[in-house]
Amino acid sequence: MAAKKKAKGRTRRGRAPARRQASARKGPARPAKGSRARRAAAPARPGGGAPASGKNAGMAFTVRFASTDEDRDLAFALRRKVFEEEQGVPRPLDRDAHDLNADHVVVFDGGGRCVGTGRAVRVDNRVCQVGRMATAEDQRGKGVGGMVLDYLERMASLRGLKEIVVHAQLPAESFYRKRGYVTETPTFLEEGVPHVRMRKMLVQ
Ligand SMILES: CC(C)(COP(=O)(O)OP(=O)(O)OC[C@H]1O[C@@H](n2cnc3c(N)ncnc32)[C@H](O)[C@@H]1OP(=O)(O)O)[C@@H](O)C(=O)NCCC(=O)NCCS
């Protein structure tokens, strides 16, 4: 299947998968078998996810939805590195209860290192919250975060959701603004870190 990075502005209306029951044993629930969301979550090619395109062409990044415990552990390890070690966020952000039901995206570089991740947690029938967006420090500005966000937005659309919210750290506000998110609150502190809430309406 041809790899596609473009997810923004997708117009196909996705069928919302049946509400999922997840357990710690099973890990994150997957979209219903045979559903569009399940097909979208499947790797674009047998060996892994879709190779990156656009400004990443030649960078040999591979992006996919995390579908195994190993993928998720790599995502958690990257979060730990970025949020705890680099940013010194006082509370562990490597995993929490929302991870069981979230959609997770992972990006790998040409050497198989996990260099990007992010997740989307369903809030209600209309809205999901994107968070835990992290790119390895030495790989920022190469489109990795944009690819993660594209994948999460595409999955949200396929699930029939209408809006995405994000609590953006102030330095990341421009990253989201460039991708259509609008700031809707004054700055507030979360885990001692200044954030703003931003929102994007998904095009259906
Ligand atoms: C925010 C983050 C995930 C973006 O990832 P990324 O892989 O650098 O994103 P991209 O390369 O797709 O896009 C970077 C864009 O954001 C802008 N940007 C804003 N702040 C930036 C920063 N601190 N570092 C790199 N780019 C930044 C760049 O100008 C670039 O703009 P462009 O799309 O016009 O080129 C990454 O900077 C990161 O992991 N930051 C630390 C953790 C964090 O703050 N997470 C967000 C919590 S809300």
The ligand as a Tripos MOL2 file, in Angstrom:
@<TRIPOS>MOLECULE
LIG
   48    50     1     0     0
SMALL
NO_CHARGES

@<TRIPOS>ATOM
      1 C1          6.7830   19.5200   20.5060 C.3       1 LIG1
      2 C2          7.5340   18.4150   19.7960 C.3       1 LIG1
      3 C3          6.8360   17.0810   20.0460 C.3       1 LIG1
      4 C4          7.5580   18.7110   18.2940 C.3       1 LIG1
      5 O1          8.1920   17.6220   17.6580 O.3       1 LIG1
      6 P1          9.0870   17.8230   16.3130 P.3       1 LIG1
      7 O2          9.4440   16.4670   15.8480 O.co2     1 LIG1
      8 O3         10.1850   18.7610   16.5740 O.co2     1 LIG1
      9 O4          7.9980   18.4650   15.3800 O.3       1 LIG1
     10 P2          8.1220   18.8190   13.8260 P.3       1 LIG1
     11 O5          9.5220   18.6830   13.3780 O.co2     1 LIG1
     12 O6          7.0480   18.0700   13.1210 O.co2     1 LIG1
     13 O7          7.6740   20.3140   13.8280 O.3       1 LIG1
     14 C5          8.4070   21.2460   14.5280 C.3       1 LIG1
     15 C6          7.7360   22.5540   14.2600 C.3       1 LIG1
     16 O8          7.4180   23.1550   15.4860 O.3       1 LIG1
     17 C7          8.1990   24.3150   15.6400 C.3       1 LIG1
     18 N1          8.7130   24.2470   16.9820 N.ar      1 LIG1
     19 C8          8.1870   24.9200   18.0040 C.ar      1 LIG1
     20 N2          8.8570   24.6510   19.1180 N.ar      1 LIG1
     21 C9          9.8300   23.7680   18.8040 C.ar      1 LIG1
     22 C10        10.8520   23.1260   19.5500 C.ar      1 LIG1
     23 N3         11.0330   23.3590   20.8590 N.pl3     1 LIG1
     24 N4         11.6620   22.2360   18.9190 N.ar      1 LIG1
     25 C11        11.4950   21.9940   17.5970 C.ar      1 LIG1
     26 N5         10.5460   22.6090   16.8450 N.ar      1 LIG1
     27 C12         9.7240   23.4820   17.4500 C.ar      1 LIG1
     28 C13         9.2600   24.2910   14.5690 C.3       1 LIG1
     29 O9          9.4850   25.5870   14.1200 O.3       1 LIG1
     30 C14         8.6380   23.4370   13.4820 C.3       1 LIG1
     31 O10         7.8590   24.2100   12.6160 O.3       1 LIG1
     32 P3          7.5560   23.7330   11.0910 P.3       1 LIG1
     33 O11         6.5540   22.6400   11.1540 O.co2     1 LIG1
     34 O12         7.0290   24.9550   10.4230 O.co2     1 LIG1
     35 O13         8.8630   23.2640   10.5140 O.co2     1 LIG1
     36 C15         9.0110   18.3490   20.2670 C.3       1 LIG1
     37 O14         9.5620   19.6450   20.1750 O.3       1 LIG1
     38 C16         9.1970   17.8100   21.6780 C.2       1 LIG1
     39 O15         9.3040   16.6110   21.8930 O.2       1 LIG1
     40 N6          9.2950   18.7160   22.6620 N.am      1 LIG1
     41 C17         9.5520   18.3130   24.0450 C.3       1 LIG1
     42 C18         8.3260   17.6710   24.6640 C.3       1 LIG1
     43 C19         7.1400   18.5740   24.5690 C.2       1 LIG1
     44 O16         7.2100   19.7390   24.9040 O.2       1 LIG1
     45 N7          6.0250   17.9870   24.1360 N.am      1 LIG1
     46 C20         4.8070   18.7050   23.9170 C.3       1 LIG1
     47 C21         4.0170   18.7130   25.1490 C.3       1 LIG1
     48 S1          2.5060   19.5910   24.8690 S.3       1 LIG1
@<TRIPOS>BOND
     1     1     2 1
     2     2     3 1
     3     2     4 1
     4     2    36 1
     5     4     5 1
     6     5     6 1
     7     6     7 2
     8     6     8 1
     9     6     9 1
    10     9    10 1
    11    10    11 2
    12    10    12 1
    13    10    13 1
    14    13    14 1
    15    14    15 1
    16    15    16 1
    17    15    30 1
    18    16    17 1
    19    17    18 1
    20    17    28 1
    21    18    19 ar
    22    18    27 ar
    23    19    20 ar
    24    20    21 ar
    25    21    22 ar
    26    21    27 ar
    27    22    23 1
    28    22    24 ar
    29    24    25 ar
    30    25    26 ar
    31    26    27 ar
    32    28    29 1
    33    28    30 1
    34    30    31 1
    35    31    32 1
    36    32    33 2
    37    32    34 1
    38    32    35 1
    39    36    37 1
    40    36    38 1
    41    38    39 2
    42    38    40 1
    43    40    41 1
    44    41    42 1
    45    42    43 1
    46    43    44 2
    47    43    45 1
    48    45    46 1
    49    46    47 1
    50    47    48 1
@<TRIPOS>SUBSTRUCTURE
     1 LIG1         1 GROUP 0 **** ****
